[in-house]
Amino acid sequence: MARRLRMLGTNSKTGECPTLYEDIDTGEVLVQGKVAEPEDIAQMVNPLSGETMVVVDRALLINFSPKE
């Protein structure tokens, strides 16, 4: 079943990524952004199959992350 997402916000002036979302049912936060460079991904510690990392501005997290 698909998650029910609520957009928390974006710093993009054109409505593109990066953007933060919240799962309405679980409170989990999802991040939309450009996939990091392979050299950055290679530095991840113990990534699970299917995991990757995305790049977002620090301001996006400060401005739109849930404060609770």
Secondary structure, 3 states (H helix, E strand, C coil): CCCCEEEEEECCCCCCCCEEEEECCCCCEEEECEECCHHHHCCCCCCCCCCCCEECCHHHHHHHCCCC
